[in-house]
Structure formats: structure tokens, C-alpha cells
Amino acid sequence: MKLVFVYNAESGWLNALKDAIHKTFKPSSYPCSLCALTYGSVSEKNVWRSFRQLSKIDMEFLHIDEFENKYQQNFKYPVVLQHHEILEVVLTPQQLDQIDSVETLMETVANLPDSDSH
């Protein structure tokens, strides 16, 4: 089983720059709660990076364009999917919006059904 995290953002350095500016100056209207939880203004949060690196969960991180090109599917973003023969939503955009900290996200991910982290 693999978890596929899809950010509500497009790939590329120009998009990353626009996102960083948006998160810095208008964070309340930033459209990607997953990005806001796992990244600061310009780089991945250290606690999240450590969690990813130490976890036994197979995780993949993609932007919208990367995901749709690879899997030929689309969803409402951001989203976390479980990939085990088919893609199933395990965290919806609404659920991600309700998560208030990266620590809560880490706990949520670690406790997903069929997670290999136990």
C-alpha cells in the first residue's frame, strides 16, 4: 500500500514562488491546506521531513499536474489517496482543512487503516 499526497498546486519553480508569496501575505486564502501544514513559506517543515524519512509508510507527493499526468485521474484537491491496485480517498480536502497542525497530520497519517507504521 502507498499513500499518494496531492497538493492543490501546480509544479514548477514559478508556481512555487507564487505559492510562497501567497502563503506569506494572504495565508487565510491559500487554497492548499496540505501545503500549509507540511511547508513553511519556502521549504518543507523539518518535523514533517523527519516523519516522512522515518516512517515505514510508502508515500508519494505530487502536484496536480504531475498526479493527473501519472494516474490519468482527477479529484478535488488537496487529497490523500491510498493506492493499492486502485486509488481510494483516505483524506478529503474538507478533512485536511480541519487538521490544525503538522503534528495532527502526522498522527492522522500514522493511524490510517492499513498503514504499515504500526
C-alpha positions in Angstrom: 0.0 0.0 0.0 1.1 3.5 -0.8 -0.2 6.9 0.2 -0.4 9.5 -2.5 -0.5 13.1 -1.3 -1.7 15.5 -4.0 -1.1 19.2 -3.3 -3.6 21.8 -4.6 -0.9 23.4 -6.6 0.9 23.1 -9.9 4.5 22.0 -10.2 7.4 24.3 -11.3 9.5 27.0 -9.8 7.3 29.9 -10.9 4.3 28.3 -9.3 6.3 27.6 -6.1 7.3 31.3 -6.0 3.7 32.4 -6.4 2.6 29.9 -3.7 5.3 31.2 -1.3 4.2 34.8 -1.8 0.5 33.8 -1.3 1.2 31.8 1.8 3.3 34.7 3.3 1.0 37.7 2.5 -2.5 36.1 2.4 -2.3 32.8 4.3 -6.0 32.7 5.1 -6.9 32.5 1.5 -4.2 30.0 0.5 -6.1 27.1 -1.3 -3.9 24.2 -0.2 -4.2 23.1 3.4 -1.8 20.2 2.8 0.9 22.6 1.6 0.2 24.9 4.6 0.6 22.0 7.0 3.7 20.5 5.6 5.6 23.6 4.2 6.7 26.9 5.6 6.9 29.9 3.3 9.7 28.3 1.2 10.7 24.9 2.4 9.4 21.7 3.9 8.9 21.8 7.7 11.7 19.8 9.5 9.3 17.8 11.7 7.4 16.7 8.6 10.6 15.8 6.7 11.7 13.7 9.7 8.3 12.0 9.9 8.4 11.1 6.2 12.0 9.8 6.3 11.5 7.7 9.4 8.1 6.3 8.5 7.6 2.8 7.2 4.7 4.1 5.1 5.3 4.3 1.4 4.4 7.9 0.5 4.4 9.7 -2.8 4.0 13.5 -3.1 2.7 15.1 -6.3 1.3 18.4 -7.6 -2.0 18.4 -9.5 -0.4 18.3 -13.0 2.1 15.6 -12.0 -0.7 13.5 -10.4 -3.1 13.8 -13.3 -0.4 13.0 -15.9 0.8 9.9 -14.0 -2.6 8.4 -12.9 -5.0 9.8 -15.5 -7.5 10.6 -12.8 -8.6 13.8 -11.0 -10.1 14.5 -7.6 -10.8 17.6 -5.5 -7.5 18.8 -4.1 -5.7 18.7 -1.8 -6.2 15.0 -1.2 -4.5 11.9 0.3 -5.2 8.7 -1.6 -4.4 5.1 -0.8 -3.0 3.3 -3.8 -3.4 -0.5 -3.6 -4.5 -1.6 -7.1 -6.9 1.3 -7.2 -6.9 4.8 -5.8 -9.1 5.4 -2.8 -9.6 8.7 -1.0 -8.5 8.5 2.7 -8.3 12.2 3.5 -10.6 14.6 1.6 -10.0 18.3 1.1 -12.5 19.0 3.9 -10.8 16.6 6.3 -7.4 18.2 5.5 -8.8 21.6 6.1 -9.9 20.6 9.6 -6.3 19.4 10.6 -4.8 22.3 12.6 -1.1 21.3 12.8 1.5 19.2 11.1 1.7 17.1 14.3 -2.0 16.2 14.0 -1.4 15.4 10.3 1.4 13.0 11.2 -0.8 11.3 13.9 -3.7 11.0 11.4 -1.4 9.5 8.7 0.2 7.1 11.1 -3.2 5.9 12.2 -4.8 5.4 8.8 -6.2 1.9 8.2 -3.8 -0.5 6.5 -0.9 1.8 7.4 2.4 -0.1 7.7 3.6 2.1 10.5 2.2 0.0 13.4 
